[in-house]
């Protein structure tokens, strides 16, 4: 259940939460939490070379449609520095060299600081279990296919080979198991035999932007509840 209600005065909120836990939460063994809608969440973005999802999120942030504060952008490539810094946001280039992934992840955690959400806007590195454990906040990833179909690399090429008529994108929470986290949002669009791989990629980028933005917005608005390996999105 998700309930939205007018807040009590600030000085009475702690007492209300304690009463709720004592009189309802504990007797009914409820998992529950309170979220203050007027407290803006702090989000960081990680990206690699493709910037379509990054650009879309930054546009929504600038337009105040995201409902959160983007506090940093981190990339394993340096291409997007000018785009990010021109908006007054910190940009950090953290290359991931062969054999030095642990060092890169440690540096990334230092740069992230205190955040409430990490968004992987086409960040093409697999995050380790240790990184996710130390991160201690949810991370949302956008996958460029309609999971669980075409997991892994080159989904559009394989979709073209199979002559698929629908392509899509999936936004999900990041877990230790690659591309297997709880799904938040998905979408598809029709394609035809006339579309080449480049066409599928172009169409797919549009879906990825929309699906990731919807998933991030739902999380920021506290409209996503986890139910085991599934999500309930209000």
Backbone as CSV, one residue per row, in Angstrom:
resi,resn,N_x,N_y,N_z,CA_x,CA_y,CA_z,C_x,C_y,C_z
1,UNK,0.846,-1.190,0.000,0.000,0.000,0.000,0.881,1.240,0.000
2,UNK,0.438,2.243,-0.737,1.102,3.548,-0.725,0.052,4.583,-0.367
3,UNK,0.339,5.353,0.663,-0.618,6.352,1.137,0.030,7.726,1.122
4,UNK,-0.659,8.695,0.564,-0.192,10.078,0.530,-1.099,10.902,1.428
5,UNK,-0.499,11.660,2.336,-1.319,12.458,3.247,-0.610,13.755,3.582
6,UNK,-1.385,14.725,4.027,-0.813,16.010,4.427,0.048,15.808,5.668
7,UNK,1.230,16.408,5.702,2.124,16.177,6.844,1.663,16.913,8.088
8,UNK,1.988,16.314,9.212,1.778,17.002,10.489,2.895,18.023,10.636
9,UNK,2.798,18.960,11.561,3.879,19.933,11.772,5.211,19.240,11.993
10,UNK,6.276,19.886,11.544,7.606,19.279,11.572,7.988,18.759,12.956
11,UNK,7.623,19.499,14.002,7.999,19.101,15.346,7.286,17.861,15.845
12,UNK,6.218,17.435,15.158,5.440,16.278,15.598,5.677,15.036,14.742
13,UNK,6.498,15.152,13.707,6.634,14.043,12.768,7.339,12.840,13.377
14,UNK,8.386,13.068,14.148,9.097,11.949,14.758,8.183,11.176,15.695
15,UNK,7.379,11.894,16.474,6.454,11.233,17.391,5.412,10.429,16.625
16,UNK,4.932,10.965,15.490,3.954,10.246,14.676,4.548,8.938,14.154
17,UNK,5.779,8.990,13.654,6.407,7.787,13.130,6.623,6.753,14.228
18,UNK,6.995,7.212,15.411,7.183,6.277,16.525,5.859,5.644,16.937
19,UNK,4.786,6.432,16.965,3.468,5.888,17.302,3.005,4.889,16.260
20,UNK,3.235,5.208,14.979,2.832,4.294,13.910,3.545,2.953,14.068
21,UNK,4.848,3.002,14.324,5.608,1.767,14.484,5.114,0.963,15.678
22,UNK,4.871,1.647,16.794,4.485,0.950,18.020,3.071,0.395,17.956
23,UNK,2.122,1.171,17.364,0.708,0.800,17.408,0.246,0.005,16.190
24,UNK,0.956,0.138,15.066,0.552,-0.586,13.855,1.679,-1.433,13.283
25,UNK,2.847,-0.838,13.096,3.937,-1.535,12.429,4.356,-2.814,13.123
26,UNK,4.676,-2.713,14.391,5.146,-3.892,15.122,4.043,-4.922,15.356
27,UNK,2.841,-4.530,15.806,1.801,-5.554,16.019,1.448,-6.331,14.755
28,UNK,1.467,-5.665,13.587,1.104,-6.334,12.335,2.324,-6.777,11.530
29,UNK,3.519,-6.651,12.113,4.764,-7.061,11.459,4.889,-6.433,10.072
30,UNK,4.650,-5.141,10.016,4.666,-4.417,8.755,6.068,-3.914,8.420
31,UNK,6.426,-4.010,7.138,7.577,-3.280,6.624,7.050,-1.921,6.161
32,UNK,7.597,-0.838,6.710,7.036,0.466,6.393,8.117,1.536,6.456
33,UNK,7.861,2.629,5.795,8.755,3.780,5.872,7.965,5.037,5.524
34,UNK,8.465,6.157,5.995,7.897,7.467,5.687,8.844,8.195,4.743
35,UNK,8.295,8.851,3.750,9.095,9.637,2.808,8.543,11.053,2.759
36,UNK,9.405,12.013,2.908,9.003,13.423,2.880,9.051,13.922,1.435
37,UNK,7.903,14.279,0.887,7.852,14.674,-0.522,8.545,16.000,-0.790
38,UNK,8.730,16.807,0.234,9.376,18.101,0.015,10.899,18.042,0.186
39,UNK,11.429,16.859,0.461,12.882,16.690,0.567,13.388,16.123,-0.763
40,UNK,14.148,16.912,-1.498,14.611,16.498,-2.813,15.730,15.468,-2.697
41,UNK,15.612,14.425,-3.489,16.633,13.384,-3.503,17.845,13.850,-4.309
42,UNK,19.000,13.285,-3.955,20.249,13.588,-4.637,20.603,12.405,-5.536
43,UNK,20.724,12.677,-6.830,20.995,11.621,-7.801,22.307,11.890,-8.518
44,UNK,23.030,10.812,-8.815,24.237,10.888,-9.628,24.028,10.017,-10.859
45,UNK,24.714,10.374,-11.939,24.571,9.663,-13.209,25.928,9.119,-13.627
46,UNK,25.939,7.867,-14.091,27.135,7.280,-14.688,26.833,6.952,-16.142
47,UNK,27.799,7.212,-17.019,27.568,7.084,-18.457,28.874,6.678,-19.125
48,UNK,28.759,6.054,-20.290,29.945,5.751,-21.093,29.943,6.644,-22.327
49,UNK,30.032,6.072,-23.521,30.157,6.922,-24.713,28.809,7.434,-25.221
50,UNK,27.792,6.604,-25.213,26.491,7.029,-25.747,25.822,7.982,-24.760
51,UNK,25.375,9.134,-25.247,24.892,10.167,-24.329,23.408,10.471,-24.464
52,UNK,22.649,9.662,-25.202,21.241,10.018,-25.414,20.444,9.992,-24.111
53,UNK,20.701,9.013,-23.248,19.985,8.961,-21.966,20.482,10.052,-21.026
54,UNK,21.787,10.298,-21.030,22.347,11.373,-20.211,21.744,12.714,-20.603
55,UNK,21.723,13.012,-21.888,21.197,14.299,-22.355,19.733,14.466,-21.978
56,UNK,18.967,13.379,-22.085,17.544,13.451,-21.743,17.353,13.729,-20.259
57,UNK,18.116,13.042,-19.411,17.988,13.257,-17.965,18.408,14.668,-17.571
58,UNK,19.480,15.170,-18.206,19.924,16.525,-17.892,18.891,17.556,-18.332
59,UNK,18.245,17.305,-19.476,17.186,18.219,-19.921,16.028,18.221,-18.926
60,UNK,15.634,17.046,-18.462,14.535,16.958,-17.492,14.935,17.606,-16.164
61,UNK,16.201,17.473,-15.786,16.676,18.120,-14.558,16.628,19.638,-14.710
62,UNK,17.120,20.150,-15.833,17.105,21.597,-16.065,15.687,22.137,-16.096
63,UNK,14.742,21.360,-16.605,13.344,21.784,-16.700,12.578,21.532,-15.415
64,UNK,13.259,20.994,-14.406,12.664,20.647,-13.117,11.544,19.630,-13.267
65,UNK,11.677,18.747,-14.249,10.722,17.658,-14.420,11.168,16.393,-13.700
66,UNK,12.435,16.343,-13.312,12.955,15.128,-12.697,12.550,15.022,-11.236
67,UNK,12.459,16.156,-10.553,12.082,16.144,-9.146,13.207,15.765,-8.213
68,UNK,14.436,15.791,-8.712,15.602,15.481,-7.882,16.745,16.391,-8.303
69,UNK,17.772,16.434,-7.471,18.964,17.218,-7.775,20.048,16.299,-8.321
70,UNK,20.481,16.560,-9.552,21.625,15.833,-10.108,22.881,16.484,-9.541
71,UNK,23.691,15.710,-8.843,24.836,16.293,-8.133,26.166,15.987,-8.804
72,UNK,26.205,14.998,-9.711,27.474,14.668,-10.366,27.217,13.724,-11.532
73,UNK,28.120,13.785,-12.500,28.135,12.836,-13.616,29.519,12.220,-13.665
74,UNK,29.568,10.897,-13.705,30.832,10.161,-13.752,30.851,9.308,-15.010
75,UNK,31.985,9.310,-15.708,32.088,8.536,-16.939,33.453,7.884,-17.047
76,UNK,33.483,6.724,-17.690,34.766,6.086,-17.976,35.366,6.607,-19.282
77,UNK,34.703,7.586,-19.897,35.232,8.288,-21.069,35.067,9.788,-20.832
78,UNK,35.811,10.581,-21.595,35.854,12.022,-21.319,35.028,12.853,-22.297
79,UNK,34.276,12.195,-23.201,33.594,12.925,-24.266,32.551,13.928,-23.786
80,UNK,31.919,13.678,-22.657,30.756,14.483,-22.265,31.082,15.591,-21.271
81,UNK,32.347,15.843,-21.070,32.739,16.832,-20.067,32.129,18.208,-20.354
82,UNK,32.264,18.686,-21.586,31.784,20.034,-21.907,30.273,20.149,-21.734
83,UNK,29.552,19.121,-22.167,28.093,19.149,-22.036,27.678,19.266,-20.575
84,UNK,28.346,18.543,-19.710,27.967,18.512,-18.299,28.411,19.777,-17.576
85,UNK,29.666,20.160,-17.767,30.177,21.316,-17.030,29.524,22.618,-17.486
86,UNK,29.030,22.661,-18.737,28.350,23.868,-19.204,27.061,24.121,-18.431
87,UNK,26.557,23.079,-17.771,25.349,23.212,-16.953,25.685,23.485,-15.490
88,UNK,26.964,23.600,-15.199,27.373,23.862,-13.823,27.445,22.630,-12.951
89,UNK,27.467,21.454,-13.567,27.520,20.204,-12.804,28.938,19.647,-12.789
90,UNK,29.319,18.990,-11.707,30.636,18.346,-11.673,30.680,17.155,-12.629
91,UNK,31.760,17.056,-13.392,31.991,15.910,-14.266,33.299,15.254,-13.852
92,UNK,33.261,13.933,-13.669,34.440,13.201,-13.240,34.757,12.096,-14.241
93,UNK,35.968,12.115,-14.752,36.421,11.066,-15.667,37.177,10.015,-14.868
94,UNK,36.604,8.811,-14.812,37.233,7.704,-14.084,37.416,6.550,-15.058
95,UNK,38.557,6.488,-15.733,38.783,5.378,-16.672,38.867,4.045,-15.937
96,UNK,38.419,2.999,-16.603,38.486,1.653,-16.031,39.516,0.870,-16.831
97,UNK,40.731,0.851,-16.323,41.817,0.167,-17.015,41.782,-1.324,-16.713
98,UNK,42.311,-2.105,-17.643,42.367,-3.551,-17.452,43.174,-3.878,-16.202
99,UNK,42.581,-4.684,-15.346,43.254,-5.092,-14.119,43.174,-4.086,-12.994
100,UNK,42.504,-2.952,-13.233,42.416,-1.904,-12.196,40.970,-1.505,-11.931
101,UNK,40.059,-2.444,-12.107,38.643,-2.138,-11.908,38.347,-1.783,-10.457
102,UNK,38.959,-2.497,-9.515,38.695,-2.243,-8.096,39.096,-0.827,-7.722
103,UNK,40.226,-0.367,-8.239,40.667,0.994,-7.954,39.706,2.021,-8.549
104,UNK,39.220,1.751,-9.762,38.274,2.672,-10.398,36.966,2.735,-9.615
105,UNK,36.501,1.602,-9.125,35.262,1.594,-8.362,35.430,2.311,-7.028
106,UNK,36.578,2.126,-6.400,36.834,2.825,-5.132,36.842,4.331,-5.355
107,UNK,37.476,4.782,-6.438,37.508,6.208,-6.748,36.106,6.724,-7.041
108,UNK,35.315,5.933,-7.742,33.941,6.325,-8.065,33.119,6.508,-6.804
109,UNK,33.254,5.592,-5.861,32.504,5.698,-4.606,32.882,6.966,-3.849
110,UNK,34.153,7.324,-3.877,34.579,8.558,-3.218,33.920,9.774,-3.871
111,UNK,33.861,9.776,-5.191,33.311,10.919,-5.918,31.801,11.025,-5.765
112,UNK,31.128,9.896,-5.615,29.665,9.919,-5.497,29.219,10.598,-4.208
113,UNK,29.928,10.356,-3.137,29.563,10.988,-1.863,28.189,10.557,-1.387
114,UNK,27.475,11.483,-0.776,26.156,11.192,-0.214,25.081,11.392,-1.287
115,UNK,24.542,10.305,-1.792,23.466,10.362,-2.780,22.335,9.435,-2.355
116,UNK,21.190,9.606,-3.006,20.030,8.752,-2.735,19.750,7.777,-3.872
117,UNK,20.320,8.061,-5.061,20.049,7.220,-6.226,21.205,7.345,-7.210
118,UNK,21.571,6.202,-7.804,22.559,6.182,-8.880,21.860,5.722,-10.152
119,UNK,22.029,6.491,-11.225,21.402,6.159,-12.508,22.490,5.786,-13.499
120,UNK,22.398,4.595,-14.055,23.330,4.153,-15.083,22.704,4.457,-16.437
121,UNK,23.114,5.580,-17.026,22.524,6.057,-18.280,23.368,5.558,-19.443
122,UNK,23.330,4.238,-19.656,24.175,3.544,-20.631,25.633,3.560,-20.185
123,UNK,25.850,3.169,-18.944,27.199,2.948,-18.425,27.575,1.511,-18.740
124,UNK,28.563,1.330,-19.587,28.828,0.020,-20.170,29.924,-0.745,-19.427
125,UNK,29.888,-0.667,-18.102,30.770,-1.470,-17.263,29.902,-2.227,-16.262
126,UNK,30.289,-3.455,-15.966,29.560,-4.258,-14.981,30.053,-3.875,-13.592
127,UNK,29.134,-3.459,-12.732,29.491,-3.080,-11.368,29.627,-4.329,-10.504
128,UNK,30.669,-4.357,-9.697,30.928,-5.535,-8.872,29.959,-5.598,-7.694
129,UNK,29.856,-6.790,-7.109,29.010,-6.974,-5.926,29.514,-6.116,-4.769
130,UNK,30.834,-5.980,-4.646,31.400,-5.155,-3.573,31.009,-3.692,-3.763
131,UNK,31.041,-3.211,-5.010,30.660,-1.818,-5.270,29.206,-1.592,-4.876
132,UNK,28.317,-2.493,-5.285,26.899,-2.331,-4.975,26.660,-2.377,-3.465
133,UNK,27.407,-3.213,-2.765,27.245,-3.300,-1.313,27.694,-2.010,-0.636
134,UNK,28.800,-1.460,-1.099,29.326,-0.226,-0.509,28.526,0.999,-0.944
135,UNK,27.859,0.909,-2.076,27.062,2.031,-2.571,25.919,2.352,-1.613
136,UNK,25.196,1.327,-1.183,24.152,1.426,-0.153,22.950,2.266,-0.564
137,UNK,22.796,2.543,-1.835,21.588,3.195,-2.340,21.180,2.459,-3.611
138,UNK,19.917,2.569,-4.019,19.496,1.891,-5.247,20.208,2.442,-6.480
139,UNK,20.412,1.566,-7.449,20.944,1.956,-8.755,19.982,1.460,-9.822
140,UNK,19.690,2.313,-10.795,18.769,1.974,-11.880,19.551,1.918,-13.180
141,UNK,19.333,0.856,-13.949,20.014,0.666,-15.227,18.991,0.639,-16.361
142,UNK,19.416,1.099,-17.537,18.582,0.974,-18.723,19.202,-0.089,-19.618
143,UNK,18.410,-1.067,-19.992,18.895,-2.144,-20.843,18.282,-1.985,-22.224
144,UNK,19.127,-2.073,-23.236,18.697,-1.787,-24.592,18.057,-2.987,-25.279
145,UNK,17.186,-3.652,-24.573,16.300,-4.639,-25.191,15.198,-4.952,-24.191
146,UNK,14.196,-5.666,-24.674,13.035,-5.979,-23.845,13.337,-7.255,-23.065
147,UNK,13.945,-7.099,-21.887,14.313,-8.270,-21.088,13.086,-9.133,-20.792
148,UNK,13.245,-10.460,-20.730,14.518,-11.189,-20.729,15.034,-11.573,-22.116
149,UNK,14.513,-11.032,-23.201,14.991,-11.371,-24.534,16.283,-10.634,-24.855
150,UNK,17.153,-11.282,-25.616,18.386,-10.680,-26.129,19.235,-10.051,-25.020
151,UNK,19.515,-10.841,-24.007,20.417,-10.399,-22.944,21.836,-10.343,-23.494
152,UNK,22.624,-9.374,-23.042,24.023,-9.315,-23.433,24.289,-8.322,-24.540
153,UNK,25.375,-8.557,-25.263,25.857,-7.596,-26.258,25.093,-7.692,-27.577
154,UNK,25.098,-6.589,-28.315,24.561,-6.487,-29.674,23.120,-6.990,-29.794
155,UNK,22.197,-6.517,-28.971,20.820,-7.004,-29.072,20.146,-6.608,-30.383
156,UNK,20.466,-5.420,-30.901,19.814,-4.986,-32.130,20.286,-5.810,-33.321
157,UNK,21.552,-6.176,-33.336,22.044,-7.034,-34.405,21.368,-8.392,-34.388
158,UNK,21.230,-8.957,-33.205,20.581,-10.268,-33.106,19.088,-10.163,-33.384
159,UNK,18.468,-9.036,-32.983,17.049,-8.836,-33.289,16.839,-8.738,-34.795
160,UNK,17.758,-8.054,-35.473,17.651,-7.931,-36.929,17.812,-9.290,-37.597
161,UNK,18.739,-10.090,-37.097,18.952,-11.423,-37.656,17.710,-12.296,-37.529
162,UNK,16.997,-12.120,-36.429,15.803,-12.936,-36.182,14.541,-12.350,-36.817
163,UNK,14.662,-11.155,-37.401,13.505,-10.552,-38.044,12.405,-10.163,-37.080
164,UNK,12.766,-9.683,-35.888,11.739,-9.347,-34.905,10.903,-8.176,-35.396
165,UNK,9.680,-8.101,-34.902,8.761,-7.032,-35.288,8.513,-6.060,-34.143
166,UNK,9.058,-6.354,-32.983,8.967,-5.462,-31.821,10.338,-5.349,-31.186
167,UNK,10.769,-4.138,-30.892,11.973,-3.947,-30.092,11.597,-3.083,-28.897
168,UNK,12.394,-3.155,-27.852,12.021,-2.411,-26.649,13.203,-2.097,-25.772
169,UNK,12.894,-1.606,-24.594,13.906,-1.262,-23.595,13.357,-1.583,-22.218
170,UNK,14.258,-1.832,-21.290,13.893,-2.223,-19.926,14.717,-1.430,-18.924
171,UNK,14.070,-0.818,-17.960,14.753,-0.164,-16.841,14.557,-1.030,-15.603
172,UNK,15.644,-1.306,-14.909,15.564,-2.206,-13.755,16.562,-1.782,-12.698
173,UNK,16.306,-2.242,-11.474,17.274,-2.032,-10.407,18.484,-2.940,-10.644
174,UNK,19.644,-2.456,-10.251,20.878,-3.203,-10.457,21.103,-4.151,-9.285
175,UNK,21.389,-5.409,-9.607,21.726,-6.414,-8.606,23.023,-7.091,-9.018
176,UNK,23.491,-7.990,-8.163,24.726,-8.707,-8.471,24.596,-9.520,-9.747
177,UNK,23.421,-10.085,-9.996,23.213,-10.875,-11.204,22.949,-9.939,-12.377
178,UNK,23.754,-10.028,-13.396,23.713,-9.091,-14.520,22.354,-9.088,-15.204
179,UNK,21.776,-7.892,-15.339,20.518,-7.677,-16.070,19.362,-8.514,-15.520
180,UNK,19.391,-8.808,-14.228,18.349,-9.651,-13.648,17.643,-8.975,-12.478
181,UNK,17.883,-7.685,-12.274,17.255,-6.984,-11.155,15.781,-6.722,-11.399
182,UNK,15.047,-6.374,-10.351,13.607,-6.115,-10.475,13.321,-5.048,-11.535
183,UNK,12.378,-5.339,-12.426,12.054,-4.458,-13.542,11.103,-3.355,-13.084
184,UNK,11.444,-2.113,-13.428,10.623,-0.956,-13.053,9.730,-0.526,-14.199
185,UNK,10.289,-0.469,-15.406,9.511,0.023,-16.550,10.021,-0.626,-17.830
186,UNK,9.109,-0.807,-18.787,9.456,-1.350,-20.091,8.573,-0.706,-21.152
187,UNK,9.050,-0.755,-22.390,8.222,-0.294,-23.495,8.722,-0.941,-24.774
188,UNK,7.859,-0.968,-25.785,8.208,-1.543,-27.078,7.665,-0.652,-28.186
189,UNK,8.197,-0.844,-29.385,7.650,-0.202,-30.568,7.786,-1.160,-31.741
190,UNK,6.943,-0.995,-32.737,6.957,-1.890,-33.888,8.060,-1.482,-34.865
191,UNK,8.689,-2.477,-35.459,9.647,-2.275,-36.535,9.294,-3.253,-37.650
192,UNK,9.954,-3.111,-38.794,9.614,-3.982,-39.917,10.873,-4.489,-40.597
193,UNK,10.680,-5.325,-41.613,11.802,-5.883,-42.361,12.583,-4.795,-43.100
194,UNK,11.981,-3.619,-43.272,12.674,-2.524,-43.956,13.756,-1.884,-43.084
195,UNK,13.662,-2.074,-41.775,14.594,-1.424,-40.850,15.899,-2.203,-40.757
196,UNK,16.999,-1.497,-41.020,18.321,-2.089,-40.860,18.760,-1.944,-39.399
197,UNK,19.916,-2.488,-39.066,20.400,-2.446,-37.683,20.514,-1.004,-37.203
198,UNK,21.020,-0.102,-38.059,21.152,1.306,-37.658,19.795,1.921,-37.355
199,UNK,18.769,1.524,-38.109,17.417,2.028,-37.843,16.921,1.525,-36.491
200,UNK,17.163,0.240,-36.217,16.735,-0.318,-34.931,17.431,0.396,-33.778
201,UNK,18.698,0.706,-33.954,19.440,1.411,-32.902,18.878,2.812,-32.677
202,UNK,18.561,3.497,-33.758,18.002,4.851,-33.638,16.642,4.817,-32.951
203,UNK,15.795,3.899,-33.367,14.477,3.766,-32.745,14.623,3.347,-31.288
204,UNK,15.573,2.440,-31.044,15.786,1.960,-29.685,16.250,3.054,-28.740
205,UNK,17.057,3.985,-29.241,17.517,5.073,-28.374,16.351,5.912,-27.858
206,UNK,15.352,6.124,-28.708,14.184,6.881,-28.269,13.445,6.151,-27.147
207,UNK,13.301,4.841,-27.286,12.609,4.067,-26.250,13.417,4.077,-24.956
208,UNK,14.731,3.928,-25.085,15.587,3.911,-23.892,15.450,5.201,-23.094
209,UNK,15.455,6.337,-23.790,15.321,7.620,-23.106,14.033,7.673,-22.298
210,UNK,12.939,7.299,-22.932,11.627,7.400,-22.293,11.493,6.433,-21.123
211,UNK,11.912,5.201,-21.316,11.763,4.180,-20.278,12.622,4.517,-19.066
212,UNK,13.861,4.943,-19.297,14.722,5.295,-18.164,14.159,6.479,-17.401
213,UNK,13.692,7.498,-18.114,13.133,8.677,-17.445,11.917,8.302,-16.605
214,UNK,11.053,7.448,-17.129,9.869,7.042,-16.360,10.262,6.270,-15.116
215,UNK,11.244,5.389,-15.245,11.670,4.595,-14.091,12.304,5.477,-13.020
216,UNK,13.174,6.391,-13.444,13.819,7.286,-12.482,12.787,8.158,-11.785
217,UNK,11.846,8.683,-12.547,10.814,9.538,-11.958,9.952,8.754,-10.971
218,UNK,9.588,7.533,-11.308,8.781,6.712,-10.398,9.525,6.468,-9.089
219,UNK,10.829,6.189,-9.178,11.605,5.966,-7.953,11.702,7.246,-7.136
220,UNK,11.992,8.346,-7.790,12.128,9.612,-7.079,10.831,9.998,-6.381
221,UNK,9.704,9.682,-6.999,8.399,9.986,-6.417,7.960,8.966,-5.373
222,UNK,8.830,8.016,-5.047,8.501,6.966,-4.065,7.263,6.180,-4.483
223,UNK,7.184,5.849,-5.767,6.051,5.085,-6.283,6.409,3.635,-6.588
224,UNK,7.616,3.211,-6.211,8.067,1.851,-6.499,8.255,1.091,-5.189
225,UNK,7.580,-0.027,-5.078,7.764,-0.926,-3.937,8.347,-2.237,-4.427
226,UNK,9.327,-2.758,-3.713,9.915,-4.048,-4.053,9.116,-5.169,-3.410
227,UNK,8.834,-6.190,-4.211,8.133,-7.376,-3.728,8.926,-8.583,-4.189
228,UNK,9.982,-8.900,-3.443,10.879,-9.966,-3.863,11.644,-9.558,-5.116
229,UNK,11.507,-10.361,-6.175,12.178,-10.065,-7.438,11.319,-9.201,-8.355
230,UNK,10.176,-8.759,-7.862,9.259,-7.966,-8.665,9.122,-6.570,-8.068
231,UNK,8.556,-5.667,-8.852,8.238,-4.348,-8.340,6.749,-4.095,-8.470
232,UNK,6.255,-3.256,-7.587,4.897,-2.722,-7.696,5.063,-1.227,-7.915
233,UNK,4.594,-0.743,-9.050,4.763,0.672,-9.396,3.399,1.347,-9.385
234,UNK,3.242,2.310,-8.484,1.982,3.024,-8.341,1.917,4.176,-9.342
